[in-house]
Amino acid sequence: MIILLHPRAASPRSRRFPLSVLALAAVIDGKEEYEIIDGNVDADAGETLQRVHRQTPAELLAVSVMPGPQMVAAIPLCRFFREKYPLVPIVWGGYFPSLYPDTALNAGYVDFVVRAQGEDTFTELIAALRGDRDFSAILGLSYKDGAGRHIHNPDRLLRAPDDFPWFPYHRLDAPKYVLPTFLGQRTAAHQASVGCAFRCNFCGVASAYGSREKAESPGRTVAILKHLKDRFAVNAIQFFDNNFFLQEDRTRDLAERLAPLEIRWWCEARIDTVLDYSDATLQALKRAGATMIYFGAESGSDWVLAQMNKQVESRQTLALAERIRRVGIVPEFSFLLGNPHDPERDALEIIAFIRRLKSVNPDAEIIVQHYVPTPQRERMYGDVDGMIQFPATPEEWASPRWYNFTIRKDPRLPWLRDRTKRRIDDFEQVLSSRWPTIQDIRLPRWGRNLLHALSSWRYRLGIYAFPLELKWAQKAIHLRRPKAESL
């Protein structure tokens, strides 16, 4: 028995298919006995772990771990399982152990780490545990040897999603994952590519996957979505790719195949890629159901974008905002504030740029976040290597100080003065009140009108400091904040 554990990572209304463990299930389905336990739908995952193991003793516990809430949820479950069943090996996979493999292995309850794309590494690990393979020969695997030393095998090259079987959706209680969003009443999730080919030096994706990307063929993407629509009445999709669009001819092919499904969707893309598309391709995306596209704008200052190795200029962001408005697709722009070299200047320039962007496209959704560093294969954005000492254990990452760092609530960065942080937070409070996200389907019209009335004068006059009335109002009406839910 293989147990695939997906610790809780989201609120009930935000849960989606556990794609990470479904990917592992796909490569062992029909070959191994396994059970999926998802903390997002199982209120007592610890009890379920015990019950499953009592029924059929587990040979391996495989845990998917993202930084933040999921990592925090994983710790007590793995501790508990190790105490109850000390002979069962535990392997962690996902972004957290891929970025911090030594930190994960420092936990007494973690025996192995699968880095980056895990399907092949996972199946080879199972074979090694049975004595059919040597651990040292498994690419993408980190583990502890007999003396407790950490061994990090070489990286594994990415394989395209088409190389692997479809996900076994039938092993889930699917209706619990098909939920209402602004896209549609029955929204599901899909990932049509893995990795990202670019080298932005603030991004954990580049560090985990090494600036590589492999995409699913358009035909397979559409076949899977048709299956989800036919079987589960799905009418909307969130694509969880880090970079959904590649070459224009592939995008046009995908759009033409998607259009007959009549599914509305959201995805992530690069500004320069989409800006280079023809008007005909943008119109094809609109007909295909593209409703909102998330773009990592990151900054409105070219000196900052150059330091980020973003390979995009601020003028391109403005140009895209104008073009995509004419098409009728809503752009969602994310910004990282707090450049380590000059955080105050950075914050002021980005605030001014966001105001300019909203004048070009008032429908643009804006996400404002503090920059927090993640380990990089080369140097970190802002030359902050040596300025941040990351925690050495998962337990330390779960402490209030480092949890708030992860979710960017209170990062406590040495270069970010309290005054600058307050300026950023206050502006974000005013902005999110002046334009509440259309993704908040539960916000009543009166709530939008109230926030608009309270914030309009502040935004118009550029007075952002101490917006206590907006904090109280947002709390009273339970305003949804996409920034918090995207972490």
C-alpha positions, 0 to 999 in steps of 0.5 A, spaced: 500 500 500 502 506 498 499 512 501 499 519 497 497 525 502 495 532 500 495 536 507 490 541 507 493 547 503 486 552 502 480 554 504 474 549 503 471 554 497 478 554 494 480 547 494 481 544 487 483 537 484 490 535 488 494 535 482 500 533 485 498 527 488 494 525 482 500 526 478 503 520 482 497 516 482 497 516 475 503 513 474 502 507 479 494 506 477 493 499 476 500 497 478 500 498 485 495 499 491 494 506 493 490 511 497 489 518 496 488 522 503 486 529 501 486 534 508 482 539 504 476 535 504 478 530 510 477 534 516 481 528 520 486 526 515 490 523 521 485 518 523 484 516 516 492 515 515 491 510 521 485 507 518 488 506 512 494 503 515 490 498 519 486 496 513 493 495 509 499 496 512 503 502 508 509 501 504 511 508 503 507 515 505 508 520 500 507 527 502 506 533 497 508 539 500 507 547 498 511 552 502 506 556 507 499 553 510 500 546 507 507 545 510 505 547 516 499 542 516 504 536 513 508 537 520 504 534 525 501 529 520 508 526 519 510 526 526 504 523 528 505 517 522 512 516 524 511 515 532 505 510 530 509 507 524 516 508 525 518 503 520 514 506 514 519 511 510 516 518 508 518 522 502 516 529 501 515 532 494 513 539 491 515 546 492 517 546 499 522 540 499 525 542 492 527 549 494 529 547 501 531 539 500 536 540 506 531 543 511 526 537 509 531 532 510 533 535 517 526 533 520 527 526 523 520 524 520 522 525 512 527 520 509 527 522 502 525 528 498 523 528 491 525 534 487 521 538 481 517 533 477 516 527 481 513 521 477 519 517 474 523 519 481 517 516 485 516 510 481 524 508 482 524 510 489 518 505 490 523 500 486 529 502 490 525 500 497 524 493 494 531 492 493 530 493 485 534 499 485 540 503 488 538 510 491 544 513 488 542 512 481 535 515 482 535 522 479 532 528 482 532 524 489 535 527 496 536 522 502 540 521 508 545 515 508 547 510 513 551 516 517 545 521 516 549 525 511 544 528 506 545 526 499 543 530 493 543 526 486 543 530 480 537 533 477 532 529 472 530 532 466 523 534 465 518 530 461 512 532 457 505 531 460 504 527 454 509 522 457 504 520 463 497 517 463 491 521 465 490 523 472 485 517 475 480 522 477 475 516 479 479 515 485 477 522 488 470 524 490 470 529 484 464 533 486 467 536 492 473 539 488 468 542 482 466 548 486 463 555 484 468 561 482 467 567 478 468 563 472 463 558 473 458 554 477 462 548 476 470 550 476 475 545 476 483 545 475 488 543 470 495 543 469 497 543 462 505 544 462 510 543 468 516 548 469 518 555 466 523 557 461 525 563 463 530 565 469 527 571 473 531 571 479 526 572 484 522 566 482 521 559 486 519 556 479 526 557 476 530 555 482 526 548 482 525 546 475 532 550 472 528 554 467 525 548 463 518 547 461 515 542 458 507 543 455 502 538 454 499 537 446 493 541 445 489 535 443 490 532 450 489 538 453 482 539 450 481 531 451 482 531 458 477 538 459 472 534 455 472 528 459 471 533 465 465 536 462 462 530 460 463 526 466 463 532 472 459 537 468 465 542 469 464 549 465 470 553 468 477 551 468 483 554 472 489 552 469 495 552 474 501 552 469 506 557 471 507 559 464 500 557 460 502 560 453 508 559 448 509 559 441 503 563 437 501 557 433 500 552 438 496 558 442 492 559 436 491 551 435 489 550 442 484 556 442 481 553 436 480 546 439 477 549 446 472 554 443 467 548 442 467 546 449 464 553 451 468 553 458 471 559 461 478 559 464 483 563 467 491 562 466 498 565 467 502 568 462 508 572 460 506 580 458 511 580 452 509 573 449 501 575 449 503 582 447 507 579 441 500 575 439 496 578 433 489 581 434 486 575 431 490 570 436 487 574 442 480 574 439 481 567 438 483 566 445 477 570 447 472 566 443 475 560 446 473 562 453 479 566 456 476 570 461 482 572 466 489 572 465 494 573 470 501 576 468 507 577 473 508 585 471 512 585 478 514 592 477 513 599 473 520 601 473 525 598 468 531 599 473 528 594 477 525 589 472 533 589 469 535 587 476 529 581 476 532 579 469 525 579 467 526 581 460 520 585 460 519 593 460 514 597 463 512 600 456 510 593 454 505 592 461 501 598 459 501 596 451 498 589 453 493 593 458 490 597 453 490 591 447 487 586 452 482 591 454 479 592 447 479 584 446 475 584 453 479 579 457 481 581 464 488 582 465 490 580 473 497 584 474 501 582 480 507 587 483 512 585 487 514 591 492 520 592 496 527 592 492 532 591 496 537 596 493 532 602 494 525 599 497 522 606 498 523 609 491 521 602 488 514 603 492 513 610 490 514 608 483 510 602 483 504 605 486 505 611 481 505 606 475 499 602 478 495 608 478 497 609 470 496 602 469 489 603 472 487 609 468 489 605 461 485 599 463 480 600 469 478 593 469 485 590 470 486 587 477 492 588 481 495 584 486 500 588 491 505 583 494 512 584 498 518 581 495 520 575 499 527 572 497 527 564 495 533 560 494 536 561 487 541 557 482 545 563 481 544 569 485 537 572 488 534 578 486 537 584 490 543 581 491 541 579 498 545 572 498 548 572 505 542 577 508 537 572 509 538 566 513 533 561 512 530 556 517 534 549 518 528 545 519 520 545 517 518 547 525 522 553 524 519 555 518 512 553 521 513 558 527 510 565 526 516 569 524 517 565 518 510 563 516 509 570 516 515 571 511 512 565 507 505 569 506 508 576 506 504 578 511 510 581 516 516 579 512 521 582 517 526 584 511 532 587 513 532 592 508 524 594 508 523 599 513 516 599 517 515 606 514 515 603 507 512 597 509 506 601 512 506 605 505 505 599 501 500 595 505 496 602 506 496 603 498 494 596 497 488 597 502 485 603 498 486 600 492 483 593 493 477 597 496 476 602 490 476 596 486 474 590 489 476 583 485 471 581 481 473 574 483 469 575 490 462 572 488 460 572 495 461 580 495 454 583 495 453 589 491 452 594 497 458 591 500 462 594 493 458 600 493 460 601 501 468 600 499 467 604 493 464 610 497 469 610 503 475 609 498 474 613 492 476 620 496 483 617 498 485 614 491 483 620 488 487 625 492 493 619 493 491 619 501 493 612 503 495 613 510 492 609 516 485 607 512 482 604 518 475 605 516 477 600 510 480 595 514 474 595 518 469 595 512 473 589 509 473 585 515 466 586 516 464 584 509 469 578 509 472 581 502 476 576 499 483 577 497 486 574 491 493 575 494 492 571 500 489 566 497 494 565 491 500 564 496 
